[in-house]
Amino acid sequence: MSSPEVQNRPLSQPIPTRRMMLAATLLATAFAGGCLQPLYSENTTSTVGGSVRSALKSVEIPQISGLTGHYLRNELAFELDGGGEPDVQKRLRFEAKTSESIEVVTVDYNTGRADSAVLIATATWTVKRIGGAGETVSSGTNVVRAPYERSSQRFATVRAARDAQIRAAKSLAQLIKGQLAADLVSG
């Protein structure tokens, strides 16, 4: 039901402020819509030539030391290349060092054993051009935290720690891919 004041309002009264704000927001959104371009589009050019997507596929990823480094290398190969197209000429080289530490979160005071822990994985990386002066295209340091439960059963604790390493490597790979793609955009 409407109040009689609203129904009988003369046409000379101004439009309510809420409607004006909504109209202004919609108008601004319509104008800004043409300014945005998807990062992984074939039309987005990279600083190394071609599209950002093709530049990501041209990254060579050598072995990385350590178990977390091994998982990170596998995840990056999938994230950047999608697991296909072996014919792509490699123009960039990825170099990384990983480190990890464990932070004990809670301790059972009756047994003195840690109930849960957090794996802190750090990746320090650079991407350089292959050949020539080896110019650095992108670099960074990323840190992720992967919590896991510890058990009185040794195998369960070892498996939970391994799963935390895999989760940390996946998170690091996604962060690195996003940062690398953003650094590769030209203009």
C-alpha positions in Angstrom: 0.0 0.0 0.0 1.1 3.5 -0.8 0.6 6.5 1.3 -1.7 9.1 -0.2 1.0 11.8 0.0 3.2 9.9 -2.5 0.4 9.2 -4.9 -0.7 12.8 -4.9 2.7 14.4 -5.2 2.9 17.1 -7.8 5.1 16.6 -10.8 7.2 19.6 -10.0 8.8 17.9 -6.9 12.4 16.6 -7.4 13.1 12.9 -7.8 14.1 11.3 -4.5 17.9 11.3 -3.9 18.1 7.5 -3.8 16.9 7.2 -7.4 19.4 9.9 -8.5 22.3 8.0 -6.8 21.2 4.8 -8.5 20.9 6.4 -11.9 24.4 8.0 -11.5 25.9 4.7 -10.4 24.4 2.9 -13.4 25.6 5.6 -15.8 29.1 5.5 -14.4 29.2 1.7 -14.6 28.1 1.9 -18.2 30.8 4.3 -19.2 33.5 2.4 -17.2 32.5 -0.9 -18.7 34.4 -0.2 -21.9 37.6 0.5 -20.1 38.0 -2.9 -18.5 39.7 -5.7 -20.4 40.1 -9.3 -19.2 43.7 -10.1 -18.1 43.8 -13.5 -19.8 42.1 -12.4 -23.0 43.8 -13.0 -26.4 43.6 -9.2 -27.0 45.6 -8.3 -23.9 49.2 -7.7 -25.1 52.2 -8.5 -23.0 55.6 -6.8 -22.6 57.4 -9.8 -24.2 55.2 -9.9 -27.3 51.9 -11.6 -28.0 49.1 -12.0 -25.6 49.5 -12.5 -21.8 48.1 -16.0 -22.2 50.8 -17.0 -24.8 53.5 -15.3 -22.7 52.5 -17.4 -19.7 52.7 -20.5 -21.8 56.3 -19.5 -22.9 57.7 -19.7 -19.3 60.2 -22.5 -18.8 60.0 -24.0 -15.3 63.0 -26.0 -14.2 63.1 -28.3 -11.1 62.9 -26.5 -7.8 64.6 -28.1 -4.8 62.7 -29.4 -1.8 59.4 -31.2 -1.6 57.3 -28.0 -1.5 59.4 -26.8 -4.5 58.6 -30.0 -6.4 54.9 -29.5 -5.8 55.2 -25.8 -6.7 56.9 -26.6 -10.0 54.1 -29.1 -10.9 51.4 -26.7 -10.0 53.0 -23.8 -11.9 53.4 -26.0 -15.0 49.7 -26.7 -14.9 48.7 -23.1 -14.0 50.8 -21.4 -16.7 50.7 -23.9 -19.5 47.5 -25.8 -18.7 49.4 -29.1 -19.2 49.5 -28.9 -23.0 51.1 -27.4 -26.1 54.7 -28.7 -26.0 55.5 -26.8 -29.2 55.5 -23.4 -27.6 58.9 -21.7 -27.8 60.1 -20.8 -24.3 61.0 -17.1 -24.1 61.1 -16.7 -20.3 62.7 -18.7 -17.5 61.3 -19.1 -14.0 63.7 -19.4 -11.1 62.6 -19.9 -7.5 63.7 -20.9 -4.0 61.3 -22.2 -1.4 61.5 -22.4 2.3 59.1 -23.7 4.9 58.6 -23.5 8.6 56.2 -25.0 11.1 54.4 -23.0 13.7 52.7 -24.9 16.5 49.3 -23.5 17.3 47.8 -25.5 20.1 49.3 -28.0 22.6 47.5 -30.6 24.6 48.8 -29.9 28.2 48.0 -33.4 29.4 50.3 -35.1 26.9 52.5 -32.2 25.9 51.9 -32.9 22.2 51.0 -30.4 19.5 47.4 -30.8 18.4 47.6 -28.5 15.4 50.3 -26.7 13.4 50.6 -24.3 10.5 53.0 -24.8 7.6 54.4 -21.4 6.5 55.7 -21.8 2.9 57.7 -19.0 1.3 58.7 -18.7 -2.4 61.1 -16.1 -3.6 61.1 -16.1 -7.5 62.2 -14.2 -10.6 61.2 -14.6 -14.2 63.9 -13.6 -16.7 64.1 -13.4 -20.5 66.0 -16.4 -22.0 69.1 -15.3 -24.0 70.5 -11.8 -24.3 71.1 -9.9 -21.1 68.6 -12.0 -19.1 66.5 -9.0 -18.2 64.2 -9.6 -15.2 60.6 -9.4 -16.3 58.9 -10.1 -12.9 59.9 -11.1 -9.4 58.4 -11.4 -6.0 58.2 -13.2 -2.7 55.0 -14.9 -1.7 54.1 -16.4 1.7 51.2 -18.7 2.4 50.0 -20.5 5.5 48.5 -24.0 5.5 47.1 -25.3 8.8 46.8 -29.0 9.6 45.9 -31.2 12.5 48.5 -33.4 14.3 47.5 -36.8 15.7 49.0 -39.3 18.0 49.1 -41.6 15.0 52.4 -40.9 13.2 51.3 -41.8 9.7 48.2 -39.5 10.0 50.4 -36.6 11.1 52.9 -37.2 8.2 50.0 -37.4 5.7 48.4 -34.2 7.1 51.7 -32.4 6.8 52.2 -33.6 3.2 48.7 -32.4 2.3 49.5 -29.0 3.8 52.6 -28.8 1.6 50.5 -29.6 -1.5 47.8 -27.0 -0.5 50.6 -24.4 0.1 52.2 -25.2 -3.3 48.8 -24.7 -5.0 48.2 -21.4 -3.3 51.7 -20.2 -4.1 51.3 -21.2 -7.8 48.0 -19.2 -8.1 49.5 -16.2 -6.4 52.6 -16.3 -8.6 50.5 -16.7 -11.8 48.4 -13.7 -11.0 51.4 -11.5 -10.1 53.3 -12.6 -13.2 50.3 -12.0 -15.5 49.8 -8.5 -14.0 53.5 -7.7 -14.5 53.4 -9.0 -18.1 50.6 -6.6 -19.2 51.9 -3.9 -21.5 50.5 -0.4 -21.3 
